[in-house]
């Protein structure tokens, strides 16, 4: 049975119905698998295994391309969708595959941004459904943001430095190690990029570490302090568990909170 444009748009965005959950959980799993394939390809694996991984990754990219086409077709405002944040991320996930047929080596750098597709599900509390508190969600988002940025930088620096500096950037783990010590401004100095683009990426890593990590940690500390001033009073309307001590109504849905028993 063919779905209408409205039904297609609904199921691609829906995370509540069984069909919507199945579609989006499958897409999230494919993002993780493709990211794992990228990492595995940086190691010395047999050619037969590498070929099989390439086939799996190609199939995933084709599915992503079909998904993007369906999202574009079902979007009510196609121009707005094309220039939306998620659309740009989706394009970055599939362009390296199709443009790779042409000799444009730098376009391969975009493939490391594919993990950002998971942001769509994190914003909707899909991947972390077992986390019930707002603070837990914020903490999970902070961890994912830090991991995604380090992952992307690691892939980029590996892609740039491995061809000219394979001794220091032999595998993804080498690049990951360099990214972590650079972004945390530890800078042991035992791994140093030699290409101009590699050095530029290193500078960007340092700036990102200086700007991002204190901001994310500061946001987390503010949430912890705020939580310390809250009590557990479950809202009967939406289920939100924690509210301010003097709150009489739920800050999420506005329902009257049950009276708290004072021991």
C-alpha positions in Angstrom: 0.0 0.0 0.0 1.4 3.4 -1.1 1.5 6.1 1.5 0.3 9.6 0.8 2.7 12.6 1.1 1.2 13.5 4.5 1.5 9.9 5.8 5.1 9.7 4.6 6.0 12.9 6.3 4.3 11.8 9.5 6.1 8.5 9.8 9.5 10.0 9.0 9.0 12.4 11.9 7.0 10.3 14.3 8.7 8.6 17.2 5.6 7.4 19.1 3.7 4.9 16.9 5.2 1.4 16.3 5.8 2.2 12.6 7.5 5.5 13.3 9.7 4.0 16.0 10.7 1.1 13.7 11.7 3.5 10.9 13.6 5.9 13.0 15.3 3.2 15.2 16.5 1.5 12.0 17.9 4.8 10.7 19.6 5.5 14.0 21.1 2.0 13.9 22.4 2.6 10.4 24.1 5.8 11.5 25.9 3.9 14.2 26.8 1.0 11.9 28.2 3.3 9.2 30.2 5.2 11.8 31.6 1.9 13.0 32.5 1.0 9.4 34.4 4.2 9.0 36.5 3.4 12.1 37.1 -0.2 11.1 38.4 0.8 7.7 41.2 2.7 9.3 42.7 -0.6 10.6 44.6 -3.2 8.7 41.8 -5.7 7.9 41.7 -8.3 5.1 40.6 -7.1 1.7 37.7 -9.4 1.7 36.3 -8.0 4.9 37.0 -4.4 3.7 35.0 -5.2 0.5 32.1 -6.5 2.5 32.1 -3.5 4.8 32.2 -1.3 1.7 29.1 -3.1 0.3 27.2 -2.6 3.6 28.1 1.1 3.8 27.1 1.6 0.2 23.7 0.0 0.9 23.3 2.2 3.9 24.1 5.4 1.9 21.6 4.4 -0.7 18.9 4.0 2.0 19.9 7.4 3.3 19.5 8.8 -0.2 16.0 7.3 -0.5 15.1 8.6 2.9 16.3 12.1 1.9 14.3 11.9 -1.3 11.2 10.9 0.6 11.6 13.7 3.1 12.0 16.2 0.3 9.0 14.9 -1.6 6.8 14.8 1.5 7.9 18.2 2.8 5.2 20.9 2.5 7.7 23.7 2.1 10.5 22.1 0.0 12.7 25.2 -0.1 12.6 25.6 3.7 13.4 21.9 4.1 16.4 22.0 1.7 18.0 24.7 3.8 17.1 23.4 7.2 19.8 22.1 9.6 18.7 18.4 9.4 18.5 18.5 5.6 22.1 19.8 5.3 23.3 17.1 7.7 21.4 14.5 5.6 23.0 15.8 2.4 26.5 15.7 4.0 25.9 12.1 4.8 25.2 11.0 1.2 27.2 13.5 -0.9 30.6 11.8 -0.4 29.3 8.6 -1.8 27.9 10.0 -5.0 30.5 12.7 -5.5 33.2 10.1 -4.8 32.6 8.8 -8.2 34.4 11.9 -9.4 38.0 12.5 -8.4 37.3 15.0 -5.5 39.3 13.6 -2.6 38.4 16.3 -0.1 34.7 15.5 -0.3 35.4 12.3 1.7 35.9 14.5 4.7 32.2 15.1 4.9 31.5 11.4 5.7 32.6 11.9 9.3 29.7 14.3 9.9 27.2 11.5 9.4 27.1 10.8 13.1 25.4 14.2 13.5 22.2 12.7 12.1 21.6 11.2 15.6 20.9 14.8 16.8 17.4 14.4 15.3 16.7 11.6 17.7 18.4 13.0 20.8 16.3 16.2 20.5 13.2 14.1 20.6 14.3 11.9 23.5 14.3 8.9 21.3 17.7 7.3 21.9 17.6 7.9 25.6 14.0 6.9 26.4 15.1 5.3 29.6 16.2 8.7 31.0 13.2 10.2 32.7 14.5 13.3 34.3 15.3 16.6 32.4 18.7 16.8 34.0 19.5 13.3 32.8 18.6 14.3 29.2 20.7 17.4 29.4 23.6 15.4 30.7 23.1 12.8 27.9 23.0 15.6 25.3 26.2 17.1 26.6 28.0 13.8 26.5 26.8 13.1 23.0 27.8 16.6 21.8 31.3 16.2 23.2 31.6 12.7 21.7 30.3 13.7 18.3 32.7 16.7 18.1 35.7 14.5 19.1 34.6 11.8 16.7 34.3 14.2 13.8 37.6 15.9 14.5 39.3 12.5 14.8 38.0 11.4 11.5 39.0 14.7 9.8 42.5 14.7 11.2 42.9 11.0 10.3 41.7 11.6 6.7 44.1 14.6 6.3 47.2 13.3 8.1 47.2 9.5 7.5 48.4 9.8 3.8 51.4 12.0 4.7 52.0 10.9 8.3 51.0 7.3 8.8 53.5 6.7 11.6 51.6 9.0 14.0 48.1 8.6 12.5 48.0 5.0 11.7 44.5 4.2 12.9 41.4 6.0 14.1 42.5 5.4 17.7 45.7 7.4 17.1 43.6 10.3 15.7 41.1 10.0 18.6 43.9 10.2 21.1 45.3 13.3 19.4 41.9 14.9 19.3 41.2 14.3 23.0 44.6 15.6 24.2 44.3 18.6 21.9 40.8 19.6 22.7 41.5 19.3 26.4 44.6 21.5 25.8 46.8 18.9 27.5 48.9 18.7 24.3 51.5 16.0 25.1 53.3 16.8 21.9 54.1 13.1 21.1 51.8 13.3 18.0 52.1 16.3 15.7 50.4 17.1 12.4 52.7 18.0 9.5 50.3 19.1 6.8 49.0 22.6 6.6 45.4 21.4 6.7 46.2 19.2 9.7 47.7 22.1 11.6 44.6 24.2 10.7 42.4 21.4 12.1 44.5 21.4 15.3 44.0 25.1 15.8 40.2 24.6 15.3 40.3 21.7 17.9 42.0 23.9 20.4 39.6 26.8 19.9 36.7 24.3 20.1 38.0 22.8 23.3 38.5 26.2 24.9 35.1 27.4 23.9 32.9 24.3 24.1 34.1 22.2 27.1 33.9 25.0 29.8 30.5 26.1 28.3 29.1 22.5 28.5 30.5 21.8 31.9 29.2 25.2 33.2 25.7 24.3 31.8 25.9 21.0 33.6 26.9 22.6 36.9 24.0 25.1 36.7 21.6 22.2 36.2 23.1 20.3 39.2 22.7 23.4 41.4 19.2 23.9 40.2 18.3 20.3 40.8 19.6 20.6 44.4 16.9 23.2 45.0 14.1 20.9 43.7 12.1 18.1 45.3 10.5 15.0 43.8 6.9 15.7 43.2 5.5 13.8 40.3 3.0 15.7 38.1 -0.3 13.7 37.6 -0.7 15.3 34.2 2.6 14.8 32.4 4.7 12.8 34.9 7.5 15.4 35.3 9.2 14.2 38.5 11.1 17.2 39.9 9.8 20.7 40.7 10.9 23.7 42.7 10.2 23.5 46.4 7.6 26.3 46.4 6.0 25.2 43.0 2.2 24.8 43.1 1.8 24.0 39.4 3.7 21.9 36.9 6.2 24.0 34.9 5.7 21.7 31.8 1.9 21.3 31.5 0.5 23.7 34.1 -1.4 21.1 36.0 -1.8 21.5 39.8 0.7 19.5 41.7 -0.3 17.1 44.5 0.3 18.4 47.9 3.6 17.2 49.4 3.6 15.4 52.8 5.9 16.9 55.3 7.4 14.3 57.7 
